[in-house]
Structures are given as structure tokens and as C-alpha cells.
């Protein structure tokens, strides 16, 4: 599932992209894909439901398992220390949004120099989202729009009175008199603050 469409980008830039515009509709489509990939990496969230099969975790001395991907939509199976656990009696989905599972009995803790506790929790589950929060959609569209504005500015005024802005995932050159782009950059920074990286830790600070 795409987070945004080219139509949402065009609503911001007020430009209808085609094969003959700068940037072209194909380039804008490529940026949409790149930005969606970045957002998934930034948030740790997959925006389509996917399956993680036989994902392995070492025991850490706590009854908690934090999955590699989230949010969890369903758990197919969980095997801990070679025993298949039963949902709602042997384990509980403590926080689906953060991908946190609580086991009734803590998995054996990993012991260096032996096999004990190594990859002793094996889980198969589904994760991802079928809907995307509006602030995520707006952030994606804003980043792509800024890239499009950058391309158009460099093409039309490569040596003019321009300003530059760079923030890792966004790098743009634009006209000093372009108030709409200045406001768009402000909105980008605001939206990014609303979209933090994954910060949930396992209970016990592990």
C-alpha cells in the first residue's frame, strides 16, 4: 500500500507532473517510493501487513520479547525453550503497537560460552498497518514536494538568489523570495517532530 499518491504531492506544489515537466511524473513517483522506505525505517513501522516467519530472539532474563517489526496484527506461533506456547495463558500480547510480548515464564537467559538462551524464542507473526496516520501521509507528501520544488528551482534559476536547506532526508535549494517553500519547510520540521523514531525498550532497560 502506497502511503501517498502523486495527486497529494501536486496538491502541495500546485503543479501537474507529466513526462515533459521538470521533475517528470516518473521522477516524482520514484521519490514517493524512496520517502516511503525512509519513513518505514524512521518509524520502524511497515505500512502494509507482512509476515515475519520464525524470527529468533535470545533470552535476556526478563519475560518480555520485543519483536523486530511492529505493530503486531496477529501472532501465529511462539516457541520458547522448545515449548509451543498458548496465547492468553502462556503469553500475552502486551503492546501490539510496540511489538511487545509478555511470557508467563521468562525464556532462559543467554549464557555466553554455551547454547543456553541463544535464539530460544521463535515467533511467527503478522505486522504492519492497513491505514496510515494523517501526519505520516502529510510528512511524506511534504518531503516529496520539497524535492520537486528543489528540482524545479535548480532548473529555472541555477545561478539566482537562492537559499539552501539540508536535514539528512531533505536537501533543497529554493528562491529567497519563495514564502510558500519557507512555510513548507517549517511544516516539515513540525511534522517530523510528530513522527519520532522507535524508542520503546524492553522492561528492565534491556
QUIQUI-V366423 format. One record per run of one state. SS is the DSSP state (alpha for helix, beta for strand, coil for the rest). FROM is the first residue (numbers start at 0). TO is the last residue. If there is no record, write none. Layout:
ss:SS from:FROM to:TO
ss:SS from:FROM to:TO
//
This chain:
ss:coil from:0 to:4
ss:alpha from:5 to:12
ss:coil from:13 to:23
ss:alpha from:24 to:42
ss:coil from:43 to:43
ss:beta from:44 to:44
ss:coil from:45 to:48
ss:beta from:49 to:56
ss:coil from:57 to:62
ss:beta from:63 to:65
ss:coil from:66 to:68
ss:beta from:69 to:69
ss:coil from:70 to:70
ss:beta from:71 to:79
ss:coil from:80 to:81
ss:beta from:82 to:83
ss:coil from:84 to:85
ss:beta from:86 to:86
ss:coil from:87 to:89
ss:beta from:90 to:94
ss:coil from:95 to:98
ss:beta from:99 to:102
ss:coil from:103 to:119
ss:beta from:120 to:126
ss:coil from:127 to:132
ss:alpha from:133 to:155
ss:coil from:156 to:160
ss:beta from:161 to:165
ss:coil from:166 to:169
ss:beta from:170 to:174
ss:coil from:175 to:177
ss:alpha from:178 to:192
ss:coil from:193 to:205
//
